[in-house]
Structures are given as C-alpha cells and as structure tokens.
Amino acid sequence: MHDDDIPFFFRYTKIGYAGNTEPQFIMPSCIAFRETASVGDQAQRRLMKGVDDLDFFIGDEAIDKPNYATKWPIRHGIVEDWDLMEKFMEQVIYKYLGAKPEDHNFFMTEPPLNTPENREYLAEIMFETFKVPGLYRCISIN
C-alpha cells in the first residue's frame, strides 16, 4: 500500500505517492465553475444538484477557462472555503491520482498557523467523506 502525499495548504498543490522521488502533479490550488449568480455564494452552491455540480475544473485546467469563474479555496495558506476544497480534493484523489481513498493512508502538510478547527474539519472530510484508513498531518516549513 502506498501513502498519498498531498500538501494542499499553499498556492500550489503537489500530488503523488509516497516513495516517488518527486510529485506526479504540481498544480495551482484553484477551482473553476461555470459563471452563474451562485458562484460566490456558499449556501447557494450547496443547493446545486446534478450536472451543475459536476461542471468544474481544477488546477491548470481551471486557469483562464472561458465562461468559468476561478476561485481559490485557500488564502494565505488557510482553507477559507471548505465546499470548494472538498471538490478540489475529490478531483485530486479520483481523477489525478486514480486512487480509491479507502485503500490508502494520506499524508498532508499544513501551515504553522492553521487553526484547530481547520485541522479537525480536514480530518472529518478525509475520514467521513473519503473513508481513508489513516491520515498523517505535519506542519510545512516553507
């Protein structure tokens, strides 16, 4: 079993499997949704269903996407929009890594000033939403 290495908490996300000498992907930590009145409203986004909920791009695919609004769920190293972050993580795990999260332990870095509430919420998402068997977090030095 390989552990996945995902340091989310900066402007770029590095993705790969433990044991590799370098990340498989390095991408901007952004997400793009089709421009609608509800893009900036978290409560309204929660109500979106069906195709609209799947119509988004992350990373390099999200940059300069015509008719899409690009959002950055992380600001100054701290996750500020957990709805967007969860969608970002979903794409990272399933599309980019091609992994079944329940089969892998995850290693994630976080900024030194990350809040206890953010740490707890990250663990909640990883264990309850993605059903990972193990999660290791460490503080990033850069």
C-alpha positions as CSV (number, residue, x, y, z in Angstrom):
1,M,0.0,0.0,0.0
2,H,1.3,3.4,-0.9
3,D,0.5,6.6,1.0
4,D,-0.6,9.6,-0.9
5,D,1.2,12.9,-0.3
6,I,-1.0,16.0,-0.8
7,P,0.3,19.3,0.6
8,F,-2.9,21.4,0.0
9,F,-2.2,24.5,2.0
10,F,-0.3,26.7,-0.4
11,R,-0.9,28.3,-3.8
12,Y,0.2,25.1,-5.5
13,T,-0.8,21.6,-4.6
14,K,1.8,18.8,-5.0
15,I,0.3,15.3,-5.5
16,G,2.0,11.9,-5.6
17,Y,2.6,8.6,-3.9
18,A,5.0,8.1,-1.1
19,G,8.2,6.5,-2.3
20,N,8.3,8.5,-5.5
21,T,11.3,10.8,-5.9
22,E,9.1,13.8,-7.0
23,P,5.4,14.7,-7.2
24,Q,3.4,13.3,-10.0
25,F,1.5,16.6,-10.4
26,I,2.1,20.2,-9.3
27,M,-1.0,22.3,-9.9
28,P,-2.5,25.6,-8.8
29,S,-4.8,25.2,-5.9
30,C,-7.8,26.6,-7.7
31,I,-11.2,25.5,-9.0
32,A,-13.3,27.0,-11.8
33,F,-17.1,26.8,-12.0
34,R,-19.3,27.9,-14.9
35,E,-20.1,31.6,-14.2
36,T,-23.5,31.9,-12.6
37,A,-25.0,34.1,-10.0
38,S,-24.4,31.5,-7.3
39,V,-20.6,31.0,-7.8
40,G,-19.6,33.2,-4.9
41,D,-22.4,32.1,-2.5
42,Q,-21.5,29.0,-0.4
43,A,-25.1,28.4,0.7
44,Q,-26.4,28.6,-2.9
45,R,-23.6,26.2,-4.1
46,R,-24.7,23.6,-1.5
47,L,-28.1,23.6,-3.2
48,M,-26.7,22.9,-6.6
49,K,-27.5,19.4,-7.9
50,G,-26.9,17.3,-11.0
51,V,-24.8,18.4,-13.9
52,D,-24.1,21.8,-12.5
53,D,-22.4,20.2,-9.5
54,L,-20.0,18.3,-11.8
55,D,-19.2,21.2,-14.1
56,F,-15.9,22.4,-12.7
57,F,-12.2,22.2,-13.3
58,I,-9.2,22.3,-11.0
59,G,-5.5,23.3,-11.3
60,D,-4.1,24.2,-14.7
61,E,-7.4,23.3,-16.4
62,A,-9.2,25.9,-14.2
63,I,-6.9,28.8,-15.2
64,D,-8.2,31.1,-17.9
65,K,-11.2,28.8,-18.6
66,P,-13.6,30.8,-20.8
67,N,-17.1,31.4,-19.2
68,Y,-15.8,30.0,-15.9
69,A,-15.1,31.8,-12.6
70,T,-11.8,30.8,-11.0
71,K,-11.8,30.6,-7.2
72,W,-9.0,29.9,-4.7
73,P,-10.3,28.0,-1.7
74,I,-7.0,28.6,0.2
75,R,-5.9,32.1,1.2
76,H,-2.6,32.8,2.9
77,G,-2.2,29.1,3.5
78,I,-5.5,28.6,5.3
79,V,-8.6,26.9,3.8
80,E,-11.4,29.5,3.7
81,D,-14.0,27.7,1.5
82,W,-14.4,24.1,2.6
83,D,-17.1,23.3,0.0
84,L,-14.6,24.2,-2.8
85,M,-11.8,22.5,-1.1
86,E,-13.7,19.3,-0.8
87,K,-14.5,19.4,-4.5
88,F,-10.8,20.1,-5.2
89,M,-9.7,17.1,-3.1
90,E,-12.3,14.9,-4.8
91,Q,-10.8,15.6,-8.2
92,V,-7.2,15.2,-6.9
93,I,-7.9,11.8,-5.4
94,Y,-10.1,10.3,-8.1
95,K,-9.1,12.0,-11.3
96,Y,-5.4,12.8,-10.9
97,L,-4.2,10.0,-8.6
98,G,-6.8,7.5,-9.8
99,A,-7.0,6.2,-6.3
100,K,-9.6,4.6,-4.1
101,P,-9.1,6.7,-0.9
102,E,-10.3,3.8,1.3
103,D,-7.2,1.8,0.2
104,H,-4.6,4.5,1.1
105,N,-3.3,6.4,4.0
106,F,-2.8,10.1,3.4
107,F,0.0,12.4,4.4
108,M,-0.9,16.1,4.3
109,T,1.1,19.2,5.1
110,E,-0.5,22.3,6.7
111,P,0.7,25.8,7.5
112,P,2.1,26.6,11.0
113,L,-0.8,28.9,11.8
114,N,-3.5,26.5,10.7
115,T,-6.4,26.7,13.2
116,P,-7.5,23.7,15.3
117,E,-10.9,23.9,13.7
118,N,-9.4,23.6,10.2
119,R,-7.4,20.6,11.3
120,E,-10.5,18.9,12.7
121,Y,-12.5,19.6,9.6
122,L,-9.8,18.2,7.3
123,A,-9.8,15.0,9.4
124,E,-13.6,14.9,9.3
125,I,-13.6,15.2,5.5
126,M,-10.9,12.6,5.0
127,F,-12.3,10.0,7.4
128,E,-16.0,10.5,6.8
129,T,-16.3,11.6,3.2
130,F,-13.3,9.8,1.7
131,K,-13.2,6.9,4.2
132,V,-9.4,6.9,4.4
133,P,-7.9,4.3,6.8
134,G,-5.2,6.7,8.0
135,L,-4.2,10.4,8.0
136,Y,-0.9,12.0,9.0
137,R,-0.6,15.7,9.1
138,C,2.6,17.7,9.5
139,I,3.5,21.3,9.6
140,S,5.2,22.6,6.4
141,I,8.4,24.6,6.8
142,N,8.0,26.6,3.5
